[in-house]
Amino acid sequence: MADIRQRFTLGRLLIYAVLILAAGYFLMPLYVMVTTSFKTLHQIQNGNLFSLPIPLTFKPWLAAWGSACTGANCNGLKGFFLNSVSFTVPAVLISTGFGAINGYILTQWRFRGSELFFGLLLVGTFVPFQMFLLPMASTLGRLGLANSIYGLILVHSIYGIAFTTLFCRNFFVTMPSELVKAARVDGAGFFTIFWRIALPLAVPIIMVSIIWQFTQIWNDFLFGVVFTSGQSHPITVALNNLVNTSSSGVKHYNVDMAATMIAALPTFIVYIVAGRYFIRGLTAGAVKG
C-alpha cells in the first residue's frame, strides 16, 4: 500500500511539473510584453529580454494611450479605443439578442421550412470574412454608412447572428418540454415563455455568445481596415499603424508593447468576469435529457 501511495504521489508531482513547465513556456511571451512595456528605451537597449523593469516607468503606457508623446507615436490609442467600444458593445448586444430569439423560435416553433432555414443559417458560420467585403461595401455605400461606426455595427451584427443562433438553438433544444407545457397551461404566450422561462435558463449560453462575439469583434482587423479610414479606425488597425511607425529610425518597443497590452485588456477582462459561464454554456447543449 505504501509503495502504491508513493508511486501515486510521484506521478502527480510529475504531472504538476509538466503542467508548470508548459504554463511557463506559454506565459513567457506575456511576461516579456508586460516587463518591456514598463521599461525605458535605455533599459531595453542595455538590458536583456527577461530583465525586470528597474526602475519602473509608466511613460510608455501614457505614450501608447495618447497622454504623452514619443516621436511618431503622438496620436495614441485613446480615440481608437473608444471607437472599438462604440461599435463592439452594440454589435454584441444586437447579435446576441437576435441569436437568442432565433434559437428559441427554431426550437419551439416548427414552421414549414424551419430546418431548411436553420441549415441555410449555418452556412453563414462557414463563410469566410473575405466573401462579405464587396457586397457589404456596396450595401454600406447605398445606405450611407460607409466609413462609419454605424457601418461596422451593422456588419458585425449581421455576421455574428449565424453563430449566436447556433449556440442558442443548441441550448434551447435541451430545455425540458414540461416547463413549456406547464407555462402554456397557465396561460403564458409564446414570447412570455421566452422572457420568463427560456431566457433566464439560457444565461450560460448567452454569456458564451457575448464572450465569443466580443472577442471576434474586438480583435477584428479585416472589416476595420476595409470599411473605415482615418479617425474612424478601430483599435486593431490603429495598433498596426502605431507598431509600424518609428521616429528618426528609433523603434519604441516599450510603447508598442504597452499599446498591445491596452488593446488586449478588454477581452482579458471579459474572460475573467464571465469565463466561469463559458464551459458551462458550451457543454449545456451537449446532452439532451
CYANA upper distance limits for C-alpha pairs under 8 A (distance plus 0.5 A):
  1 MET  CA      5 ARG  CA      6.78
  2 ALA  CA      6 GLN  CA      6.63
  3 ASP  CA      7 ARG  CA      6.73
  4 ILE  CA      8 PHE  CA      6.61
  5 ARG  CA      9 THR  CA      6.59
  6 GLN  CA     10 LEU  CA      6.65
  7 ARG  CA     11 GLY  CA      6.51
  8 PHE  CA     12 ARG  CA      6.76
  9 THR  CA     13 LEU  CA      6.69
 10 LEU  CA     14 LEU  CA      6.65
 11 GLY  CA     15 ILE  CA      6.77
 12 ARG  CA     16 TYR  CA      6.65
 13 LEU  CA     17 ALA  CA      6.56
 14 LEU  CA     18 VAL  CA      6.72
 15 ILE  CA     19 LEU  CA      6.68
 16 TYR  CA     20 ILE  CA      6.51
 17 ALA  CA     21 LEU  CA      6.67
 18 VAL  CA     22 ALA  CA      6.62
 19 LEU  CA     23 ALA  CA      6.54
 20 ILE  CA     24 GLY  CA      6.53
 21 LEU  CA     25 TYR  CA      6.59
 22 ALA  CA     26 PHE  CA      6.78
 23 ALA  CA     27 LEU  CA      6.43
 24 GLY  CA     28 MET  CA      6.39
 26 PHE  CA     30 LEU  CA      8.49
 27 LEU  CA     31 TYR  CA      6.78
 28 MET  CA     32 VAL  CA      6.80
 29 PRO  CA     33 MET  CA      6.69
 30 LEU  CA     34 VAL  CA      6.66
 31 TYR  CA     35 THR  CA      6.60
 32 VAL  CA     36 THR  CA      6.36
 32 VAL  CA     49 LEU  CA      7.29
 32 VAL  CA     50 PHE  CA      6.80
 33 MET  CA     37 SER  CA      6.62
 33 MET  CA    257 MET  CA      5.99
 33 MET  CA    258 ALA  CA      8.15
 33 MET  CA    261 MET  CA      8.15
 34 VAL  CA     38 PHE  CA      7.35
 34 VAL  CA    257 MET  CA      7.69
 34 VAL  CA    258 ALA  CA      7.95
 34 VAL  CA    261 MET  CA      8.00
 35 THR  CA     39 LYS  CA      7.17
 35 THR  CA     50 PHE  CA      8.29
 35 THR  CA     51 SER  CA      8.24
 35 THR  CA     52 LEU  CA      6.65
 35 THR  CA     53 PRO  CA      6.42
 36 THR  CA     44 ILE  CA      7.72
 36 THR  CA     49 LEU  CA      8.39
 36 THR  CA     53 PRO  CA      7.67
 36 THR  CA    253 TYR  CA      7.90
 36 THR  CA    254 ASN  CA      5.83
 36 THR  CA    257 MET  CA      7.07
 36 THR  CA    258 ALA  CA      8.48
 37 SER  CA     60 PRO  CA      6.72
 37 SER  CA     61 TRP  CA      7.51
 37 SER  CA    253 TYR  CA      8.18
 37 SER  CA    254 ASN  CA      4.91
 37 SER  CA    255 VAL  CA      6.80
 37 SER  CA    256 ASP  CA      8.08
 37 SER  CA    257 MET  CA      5.56
 37 SER  CA    258 ALA  CA      5.18
 38 PHE  CA     53 PRO  CA      6.43
 38 PHE  CA     56 LEU  CA      6.22
 38 PHE  CA     57 THR  CA      5.65
 38 PHE  CA     58 PHE  CA      6.38
 38 PHE  CA     59 LYS  CA      8.25
 38 PHE  CA     60 PRO  CA      7.17
 38 PHE  CA     61 TRP  CA      8.16
 38 PHE  CA    254 ASN  CA      7.28
 38 PHE  CA    258 ALA  CA      8.22
 39 LYS  CA     43 GLN  CA      6.43
 39 LYS  CA     44 ILE  CA      7.06
 39 LYS  CA     53 PRO  CA      5.55
 39 LYS  CA     54 ILE  CA      8.01
 39 LYS  CA     55 PRO  CA      8.25
 39 LYS  CA     56 LEU  CA      6.93
 39 LYS  CA     57 THR  CA      6.55
 39 LYS  CA     60 PRO  CA      8.20
 39 LYS  CA    254 ASN  CA      6.72
 40 THR  CA     44 ILE  CA      6.92
 40 THR  CA     57 THR  CA      7.39
 40 THR  CA     60 PRO  CA      8.18
 40 THR  CA    254 ASN  CA      7.36
 41 LEU  CA     45 GLN  CA      6.62
 41 LEU  CA    252 HIS  CA      7.46
 41 LEU  CA    253 TYR  CA      8.18
 41 LEU  CA    254 ASN  CA      7.46
 42 HIS  CA     46 ASN  CA      6.53
 43 GLN  CA     47 GLY  CA      5.82
 43 GLN  CA     53 PRO  CA      7.94
 44 ILE  CA     48 ASN  CA      7.54
 44 ILE  CA     49 LEU  CA      7.96
 44 ILE  CA    254 ASN  CA      8.43
 47 GLY  CA     51 SER  CA      6.99
 53 PRO  CA     57 THR  CA      8.25
 58 PHE  CA     62 LEU  CA      6.89
 59 LYS  CA     63 ALA  CA      6.51
 59 LYS  CA     68 ALA  CA      7.79
 60 PRO  CA     64 ALA  CA      6.51
 60 PRO  CA    254 ASN  CA      6.22
 60 PRO  CA    255 VAL  CA      4.99
 60 PRO  CA    258 ALA  CA      6.68
 61 TRP  CA     65 TRP  CA      6.55
 61 TRP  CA    255 VAL  CA      6.93
 61 TRP  CA    258 ALA  CA      5.68
 61 TRP  CA    259 ALA  CA      7.45
 62 LEU  CA     66 GLY  CA      6.49
 62 LEU  CA     67 SER  CA      5.44
 62 LEU  CA     68 ALA  CA      5.84
 63 ALA  CA     67 SER  CA      6.25
 63 ALA  CA     68 ALA  CA      4.86
 63 ALA  CA     69 CYS  CA      5.72
 63 ALA  CA     70 THR  CA      6.63
 63 ALA  CA     73 ASN  CA      7.34
 63 ALA  CA     74 CYS  CA      7.34
 63 ALA  CA     76 GLY  CA      6.81
 63 ALA  CA    255 VAL  CA      7.02
 64 ALA  CA     68 ALA  CA      8.28
 64 ALA  CA     73 ASN  CA      7.55
 64 ALA  CA     76 GLY  CA      5.36
 64 ALA  CA     77 LEU  CA      6.63
 64 ALA  CA    255 VAL  CA      5.99
 64 ALA  CA    256 ASP  CA      7.69
 64 ALA  CA    258 ALA  CA      6.71
 64 ALA  CA    259 ALA  CA      5.53
 65 TRP  CA     76 GLY  CA      5.21
 65 TRP  CA     77 LEU  CA      5.38
 65 TRP  CA     78 LYS  CA      5.69
 65 TRP  CA    259 ALA  CA      7.56
 65 TRP  CA    262 ILE  CA      8.34
 66 GLY  CA     73 ASN  CA      8.42
 66 GLY  CA     74 CYS  CA      6.69
 66 GLY  CA     75 ASN  CA      6.05
 66 GLY  CA     76 GLY  CA      4.22
 66 GLY  CA     77 LEU  CA      6.59
 66 GLY  CA     78 LYS  CA      6.50
 67 SER  CA     76 GLY  CA      7.99
 68 ALA  CA     74 CYS  CA      7.31
 69 CYS  CA     73 ASN  CA      6.61
 69 CYS  CA     74 CYS  CA      4.81
 69 CYS  CA     75 ASN  CA      8.11
 70 THR  CA     74 CYS  CA      6.37
 71 GLY  CA    246 SER  CA      7.89
 71 GLY  CA    247 SER  CA      5.74
 72 ALA  CA    245 THR  CA      7.15
 72 ALA  CA    246 SER  CA      6.37
 72 ALA  CA    247 SER  CA      5.71
 73 ASN  CA    242 LEU  CA      6.91
 73 ASN  CA    245 THR  CA      8.10
 73 ASN  CA    246 SER  CA      8.13
 76 GLY  CA    242 LEU  CA      8.33
 77 LEU  CA     81 PHE  CA      6.25
 77 LEU  CA    235 ILE  CA      7.13
 77 LEU  CA    238 ALA  CA      7.25
 77 LEU  CA    239 LEU  CA      7.80
 77 LEU  CA    259 ALA  CA      7.79
 78 LYS  CA     82 LEU  CA      6.94
 79 GLY  CA     83 ASN  CA      6.80
 79 GLY  CA    231 GLN  CA      8.09
 80 PHE  CA     84 SER  CA      6.81
 80 PHE  CA    231 GLN  CA      7.62
 80 PHE  CA    232 SER  CA      7.71
 80 PHE  CA    233 HIS  CA      6.66
 80 PHE  CA    234 PRO  CA      5.69
 80 PHE  CA    235 ILE  CA      5.28
 80 PHE  CA    238 ALA  CA      7.08
 81 PHE  CA     85 VAL  CA      6.88
 81 PHE  CA    234 PRO  CA      7.24
 81 PHE  CA    235 ILE  CA      5.65
 81 PHE  CA    263 ALA  CA      8.06
 82 LEU  CA     86 SER  CA      6.54
 83 ASN  CA     87 PHE  CA      7.11
 83 ASN  CA    149 ILE  CA      7.67
 83 ASN  CA    232 SER  CA      7.24
 83 ASN  CA    233 HIS  CA      7.58
 83 ASN  CA    234 PRO  CA      6.08
 83 ASN  CA    235 ILE  CA      7.76
 84 SER  CA     88 THR  CA      6.22
 84 SER  CA    218 TRP  CA      7.07
 84 SER  CA    234 PRO  CA      5.43
 84 SER  CA    235 ILE  CA      6.51
 85 VAL  CA     89 VAL  CA      6.45
 86 SER  CA     90 PRO  CA      7.59
 86 SER  CA    149 ILE  CA      7.81
 87 PHE  CA     91 ALA  CA      6.55
 87 PHE  CA    149 ILE  CA      6.41
 87 PHE  CA    150 TYR  CA      7.53
 87 PHE  CA    152 LEU  CA      6.96
 87 PHE  CA    153 ILE  CA      5.67
 88 THR  CA     92 VAL  CA      6.50
 88 THR  CA    153 ILE  CA      7.59
 88 THR  CA    214 PHE  CA      7.08
 88 THR  CA    217 ILE  CA      6.54
 88 THR  CA    218 TRP  CA      6.71
 89 VAL  CA     93 LEU  CA      6.78
 89 VAL  CA    214 PHE  CA      8.05
 90 PRO  CA     94 ILE  CA      6.51
 90 PRO  CA    153 ILE  CA      7.19
 91 ALA  CA     95 SER  CA      6.47
 91 ALA  CA    153 ILE  CA      5.55
 91 ALA  CA    154 LEU  CA      7.70
 91 ALA  CA    156 HIS  CA      6.47
 91 ALA  CA    157 SER  CA      5.34
 92 VAL  CA     96 THR  CA      6.40
 92 VAL  CA    157 SER  CA      7.45
 92 VAL  CA    210 ILE  CA      6.67
 92 VAL  CA    213 GLN  CA      6.19
 92 VAL  CA    214 PHE  CA      6.54
 92 VAL  CA    217 ILE  CA      8.43
 93 LEU  CA     97 GLY  CA      6.38
 93 LEU  CA    210 ILE  CA      8.09
 94 ILE  CA     98 PHE  CA      6.67
 94 ILE  CA    157 SER  CA      6.61
 95 SER  CA     99 GLY  CA      6.40
 95 SER  CA    156 HIS  CA      8.42
 95 SER  CA    157 SER  CA      5.32
 95 SER  CA    158 ILE  CA      7.45
 95 SER  CA    160 GLY  CA      6.16
 95 SER  CA    161 ILE  CA      5.40
 95 SER  CA    164 THR  CA      7.26
 95 SER  CA    213 GLN  CA      8.47
 96 THR  CA    100 ALA  CA      6.61
 96 THR  CA    160 GLY  CA      8.46
 96 THR  CA    161 ILE  CA      7.49
 96 THR  CA    164 THR  CA      6.27
 96 THR  CA    165 THR  CA      8.46
 96 THR  CA    206 ILE  CA      7.51
 96 THR  CA    209 SER  CA      6.62
 96 THR  CA    210 ILE  CA      7.06
 96 THR  CA    213 GLN  CA      8.41
 97 GLY  CA    101 ILE  CA      6.89
 98 PHE  CA    102 ASN  CA      6.43
 98 PHE  CA    161 ILE  CA      7.05
 98 PHE  CA    164 THR  CA      8.38
 98 PHE  CA    165 THR  CA      7.92
 99 GLY  CA    103 GLY  CA      6.42
 99 GLY  CA    161 ILE  CA      5.92
 99 GLY  CA    162 ALA  CA      7.76
 99 GLY  CA    163 PHE  CA      8.11
 99 GLY  CA    164 THR  CA      5.05
 99 GLY  CA    165 THR  CA      4.42
 99 GLY  CA    166 LEU  CA      8.06
 99 GLY  CA    167 PHE  CA      8.39
 99 GLY  CA    168 CYS  CA      6.95
100 ALA  CA    104 TYR  CA      6.68
100 ALA  CA    164 THR  CA      7.50
100 ALA  CA    165 THR  CA      6.74
100 ALA  CA    168 CYS  CA      5.95
100 ALA  CA    169 ARG  CA      8.07
100 ALA  CA    199 LEU  CA      8.40
100 ALA  CA    206 ILE  CA      7.97
101 ILE  CA    105 ILE  CA      6.65
101 ILE  CA    165 THR  CA      8.43
102 ASN  CA    106 LEU  CA      6.56
102 ASN  CA    165 THR  CA      6.27
102 ASN  CA    168 CYS  CA      8.41
102 ASN  CA    169 ARG  CA      7.88
103 GLY  CA    107 THR  CA      6.91
103 GLY  CA    165 THR  CA      5.55
103 GLY  CA    166 LEU  CA      7.39
103 GLY  CA    167 PHE  CA      8.20
103 GLY  CA    168 CYS  CA      5.39
103 GLY  CA    169 ARG  CA      4.25
103 GLY  CA    170 ASN  CA      8.04
103 GLY  CA    172 PHE  CA      7.27
104 TYR  CA    108 GLN  CA      6.50
104 TYR  CA    109 TRP  CA      8.47
104 TYR  CA    168 CYS  CA      7.70
104 TYR  CA    169 ARG  CA      6.73
104 TYR  CA    172 PHE  CA      6.62
104 TYR  CA    194 PHE  CA      7.76
104 TYR  CA    198 ALA  CA      8.31
105 ILE  CA    109 TRP  CA      5.69
105 ILE  CA    110 ARG  CA      8.47
106 LEU  CA    110 ARG  CA      7.15
106 LEU  CA    114 SER  CA      7.02
106 LEU  CA    118 PHE  CA      7.92
106 LEU  CA    169 ARG  CA      7.22
107 THR  CA    169 ARG  CA      6.98
107 THR  CA    172 PHE  CA      6.96
107 THR  CA    173 VAL  CA      6.39
110 ARG  CA    114 SER  CA      6.67
113 GLY  CA    117 PHE  CA      6.54
114 SER  CA    118 PHE  CA      6.66
115 GLU  CA    119 GLY  CA      6.60
116 LEU  CA    120 LEU  CA      6.64
117 PHE  CA    121 LEU  CA      6.61
118 PHE  CA    122 LEU  CA      6.69
119 GLY  CA    123 VAL  CA      7.17
120 LEU  CA    124 GLY  CA      7.81
121 LEU  CA    125 THR  CA      8.13
121 LEU  CA    162 ALA  CA      6.19
122 LEU  CA    126 PHE  CA      7.80
122 LEU  CA    162 ALA  CA      6.70
122 LEU  CA    163 PHE  CA      8.29
122 LEU  CA    166 LEU  CA      7.67
123 VAL  CA    127 VAL  CA      7.01
124 GLY  CA    159 TYR  CA      7.85
124 GLY  CA    162 ALA  CA      6.16
124 GLY  CA    163 PHE  CA      8.36
125 THR  CA    162 ALA  CA      6.41
125 THR  CA    163 PHE  CA      6.51
127 VAL  CA    131 MET  CA      7.46
128 PRO  CA    132 PHE  CA      8.13
129 PHE  CA    133 LEU  CA      7.57
129 PHE  CA    222 LEU  CA      8.26
131 MET  CA    135 PRO  CA      8.48
132 PHE  CA    136 MET  CA      6.13
133 LEU  CA    137 ALA  CA      6.39
133 LEU  CA    223 PHE  CA      8.19
133 LEU  CA    226 VAL  CA      8.24
134 LEU  CA    138 SER  CA      6.73
135 PRO  CA    139 THR  CA      6.65
136 MET  CA    140 LEU  CA      6.51
136 MET  CA    155 VAL  CA      7.87
137 ALA  CA    141 GLY  CA      6.64
137 ALA  CA    146 ALA  CA      7.66
137 ALA  CA    227 PHE  CA      7.53
138 SER  CA    142 ARG  CA      6.86
139 THR  CA    143 LEU  CA      6.73
140 LEU  CA    144 GLY  CA      6.48
140 LEU  CA    145 LEU  CA      5.40
140 LEU  CA    146 ALA  CA      5.50
140 LEU  CA    151 GLY  CA      6.84
141 GLY  CA    145 LEU  CA      6.60
141 GLY  CA    146 ALA  CA      5.68
145 LEU  CA    150 TYR  CA      6.78
145 LEU  CA    151 GLY  CA      5.34
146 ALA  CA    151 GLY  CA      6.49
146 ALA  CA    227 PHE  CA      6.88
146 ALA  CA    228 THR  CA      7.79
147 ASN  CA    151 GLY  CA      7.45
147 ASN  CA    227 PHE  CA      5.85
147 ASN  CA    228 THR  CA      4.68
147 ASN  CA    229 SER  CA      6.74
147 ASN  CA    232 SER  CA      7.46
148 SER  CA    152 LEU  CA      7.32
148 SER  CA    227 PHE  CA      8.07
148 SER  CA    228 THR  CA      6.72
148 SER  CA    232 SER  CA      6.91
149 ILE  CA    153 ILE  CA      6.86
149 ILE  CA    228 THR  CA      8.41
149 ILE  CA    232 SER  CA      7.35
150 TYR  CA    154 LEU  CA      6.82
151 GLY  CA    155 VAL  CA      6.71
151 GLY  CA    227 PHE  CA      8.04
152 LEU  CA    156 HIS  CA      6.54
152 LEU  CA    223 PHE  CA      7.93
152 LEU  CA    224 GLY  CA      7.88
152 LEU  CA    227 PHE  CA      7.70
153 ILE  CA    157 SER  CA      6.43
154 LEU  CA    158 ILE  CA      6.64
155 VAL  CA    159 TYR  CA      6.69
156 HIS  CA    160 GLY  CA      6.38
156 HIS  CA    217 ILE  CA      7.19
157 SER  CA    161 ILE  CA      6.78
158 ILE  CA    162 ALA  CA      8.31
160 GLY  CA    164 THR  CA      6.85
160 GLY  CA    213 GLN  CA      7.24
161 ILE  CA    165 THR  CA      6.35
162 ALA  CA    166 LEU  CA      6.77
163 PHE  CA    167 PHE  CA      6.85
163 PHE  CA    209 SER  CA      8.42
164 THR  CA    168 CYS  CA      6.62
164 THR  CA    209 SER  CA      6.10
165 THR  CA    169 ARG  CA      6.27
166 LEU  CA    170 ASN  CA      6.71
167 PHE  CA    171 PHE  CA      6.98
167 PHE  CA    205 ILE  CA      7.24
167 PHE  CA    209 SER  CA      7.52
168 CYS  CA    172 PHE  CA      6.60
168 CYS  CA    202 ALA  CA      8.25
168 CYS  CA    205 ILE  CA      6.84
168 CYS  CA    206 ILE  CA      7.88
169 ARG  CA    173 VAL  CA      6.71
170 ASN  CA    174 THR  CA      7.67
170 ASN  CA    285 GLY  CA      5.85
171 PHE  CA    175 MET  CA      7.52
171 PHE  CA    202 ALA  CA      7.79
171 PHE  CA    205 ILE  CA      7.41
171 PHE  CA    284 ALA  CA      6.77
171 PHE  CA    285 GLY  CA      5.12
172 PHE  CA    198 ALA  CA      8.00
172 PHE  CA    202 ALA  CA      8.15
172 PHE  CA    285 GLY  CA      8.31
173 VAL  CA    285 GLY  CA      7.91
173 VAL  CA    288 LYS  CA      7.99
174 THR  CA    284 ALA  CA      8.38
174 THR  CA    285 GLY  CA      6.60
174 THR  CA    287 VAL  CA      7.81
174 THR  CA    288 LYS  CA      5.39
174 THR  CA    289 GLY  CA      7.03
175 MET  CA    179 LEU  CA      8.49
175 MET  CA    198 ALA  CA      8.25
176 PRO  CA    180 VAL  CA      7.86
176 PRO  CA    289 GLY  CA      7.90
177 SER  CA    181 LYS  CA      6.75
178 GLU  CA    182 ALA  CA      6.48
179 LEU  CA    183 ALA  CA      6.69
179 LEU  CA    197 ILE  CA      8.37
180 VAL  CA    184 ARG  CA      6.74
180 VAL  CA    193 ILE  CA      7.45
181 LYS  CA    185 VAL  CA      6.74
182 ALA  CA    186 ASP  CA      6.87
183 ALA  CA    187 GLY  CA      6.97
183 ALA  CA    188 ALA  CA      5.87
183 ALA  CA    193 ILE  CA      7.24
184 ARG  CA    188 ALA  CA      5.49
184 ARG  CA    189 GLY  CA      7.16
188 ALA  CA    192 THR  CA      6.23
188 ALA  CA    193 ILE  CA      6.60
189 GLY  CA    193 ILE  CA      6.66
190 PHE  CA    194 PHE  CA      7.13
191 PHE  CA    195 TRP  CA      6.71
192 THR  CA    196 ARG  CA      6.34
192 THR  CA    197 ILE  CA      8.39
193 ILE  CA    197 ILE  CA      5.74
193 ILE  CA    198 ALA  CA      6.81
194 PHE  CA    198 ALA  CA      5.20
194 PHE  CA    199 LEU  CA      6.25
195 TRP  CA    199 LEU  CA      5.94
195 TRP  CA    200 PRO  CA      7.92
196 ARG  CA    200 PRO  CA      7.30
197 ILE  CA    201 LEU  CA      6.97
198 ALA  CA    202 ALA  CA      6.68
199 LEU  CA    203 VAL  CA      7.27
202 ALA  CA    206 ILE  CA      6.51
203 VAL  CA    207 MET  CA      6.64
204 PRO  CA    208 VAL  CA      6.85
204 PRO  CA    277 TYR  CA      5.61
204 PRO  CA    278 PHE  CA      7.34
204 PRO  CA    280 ARG  CA      6.67
204 PRO  CA    281 GLY  CA      4.91
204 PRO  CA    284 ALA  CA      8.48
205 ILE  CA    209 SER  CA      6.69
205 ILE  CA    277 TYR  CA      8.21
205 ILE  CA    278 PHE  CA      8.11
205 ILE  CA    280 ARG  CA      8.33
205 ILE  CA    281 GLY  CA      4.86
205 ILE  CA    282 LEU  CA      7.35
205 ILE  CA    284 ALA  CA      8.17
206 ILE  CA    210 ILE  CA      6.70
206 ILE  CA    281 GLY  CA      8.28
207 MET  CA    211 ILE  CA      6.56
207 MET  CA    274 ALA  CA      7.19
207 MET  CA    277 TYR  CA      6.76
207 MET  CA    278 PHE  CA      7.21
207 MET  CA    281 GLY  CA      7.87
208 VAL  CA    212 TRP  CA      6.49
208 VAL  CA    277 TYR  CA      7.36
208 VAL  CA    278 PHE  CA      5.65
208 VAL  CA    281 GLY  CA      6.40
208 VAL  CA    282 LEU  CA      7.50
209 SER  CA    213 GLN  CA      6.39
210 ILE  CA    214 PHE  CA      6.29
211 ILE  CA    215 THR  CA      6.54
211 ILE  CA    270 VAL  CA      7.28
211 ILE  CA    271 TYR  CA      7.48
211 ILE  CA    274 ALA  CA      8.00
211 ILE  CA    278 PHE  CA      8.29
212 TRP  CA    216 GLN  CA      6.67
213 GLN  CA    217 ILE  CA      6.40
214 PHE  CA    218 TRP  CA      6.26
214 PHE  CA    267 THR  CA      7.71
215 THR  CA    219 ASN  CA      6.46
215 THR  CA    267 THR  CA      6.46
216 GLN  CA    220 ASP  CA      6.47
218 TRP  CA    236 THR  CA      8.30
218 TRP  CA    267 THR  CA      8.10
219 ASN  CA    236 THR  CA      6.95
220 ASP  CA    224 GLY  CA      7.27
220 ASP  CA    236 THR  CA      7.44
221 PHE  CA    225 VAL  CA      6.57
221 PHE  CA    236 THR  CA      6.24
221 PHE  CA    237 VAL  CA      6.61
222 LEU  CA    226 VAL  CA      6.66
223 PHE  CA    227 PHE  CA      6.25
223 PHE  CA    228 THR  CA      8.45
224 GLY  CA    228 THR  CA      6.18
224 GLY  CA    233 HIS  CA      6.65
224 GLY  CA    234 PRO  CA      6.44
224 GLY  CA    236 THR  CA      8.29
224 GLY  CA    237 VAL  CA      7.19
225 VAL  CA    229 SER  CA      7.41
225 VAL  CA    233 HIS  CA      7.39
225 VAL  CA    237 VAL  CA      6.63
228 THR  CA    232 SER  CA      6.13
228 THR  CA    233 HIS  CA      5.96
229 SER  CA    233 HIS  CA      5.98
233 HIS  CA    237 VAL  CA      6.57
233 HIS  CA    238 ALA  CA      6.92
234 PRO  CA    238 ALA  CA      6.92
235 ILE  CA    239 LEU  CA      6.36
235 ILE  CA    263 ALA  CA      7.13
236 THR  CA    240 ASN  CA      6.82
236 THR  CA    263 ALA  CA      7.66
237 VAL  CA    241 ASN  CA      6.79
238 ALA  CA    242 LEU  CA      6.57
239 LEU  CA    243 VAL  CA      6.56
239 LEU  CA    259 ALA  CA      7.21
239 LEU  CA    260 THR  CA      7.53
239 LEU  CA    263 ALA  CA      8.13
240 ASN  CA    244 ASN  CA      6.68
241 ASN  CA    245 THR  CA      6.91
242 LEU  CA    256 ASP  CA      7.72
243 VAL  CA    256 ASP  CA      6.07
245 THR  CA    251 LYS  CA      8.41
246 SER  CA    250 VAL  CA      6.32
246 SER  CA    251 LYS  CA      5.86
246 SER  CA    252 HIS  CA      7.59
247 SER  CA    251 LYS  CA      7.71
252 HIS  CA    256 ASP  CA      6.87
253 TYR  CA    257 MET  CA      6.59
254 ASN  CA    258 ALA  CA      6.68
255 VAL  CA    259 ALA  CA      6.54
256 ASP  CA    260 THR  CA      6.70
257 MET  CA    261 MET  CA      6.75
258 ALA  CA    262 ILE  CA      6.73
259 ALA  CA    263 ALA  CA      6.74
260 THR  CA    264 ALA  CA      6.71
261 MET  CA    265 LEU  CA      6.51
262 ILE  CA    266 PRO  CA      8.34
264 ALA  CA    268 PHE  CA      6.88
265 LEU  CA    269 ILE  CA      6.57
266 PRO  CA    270 VAL  CA      6.73
267 THR  CA    271 TYR  CA      6.78
268 PHE  CA    272 ILE  CA      6.78
269 ILE  CA    273 VAL  CA      6.60
270 VAL  CA    274 ALA  CA      6.36
270 VAL  CA    275 GLY  CA      7.77
271 TYR  CA    275 GLY  CA      5.00
272 ILE  CA    276 ARG  CA      8.45
274 ALA  CA    278 PHE  CA      7.50
275 GLY  CA    279 ILE  CA      8.17
276 ARG  CA    280 ARG  CA      7.77
277 TYR  CA    281 GLY  CA      6.36
278 PHE  CA    282 LEU  CA      6.72
279 ILE  CA    283 THR  CA      6.63
280 ARG  CA    284 ALA  CA      6.39
281 GLY  CA    285 GLY  CA      8.07
282 LEU  CA    286 ALA  CA      8.13
283 THR  CA    287 VAL  CA      8.33
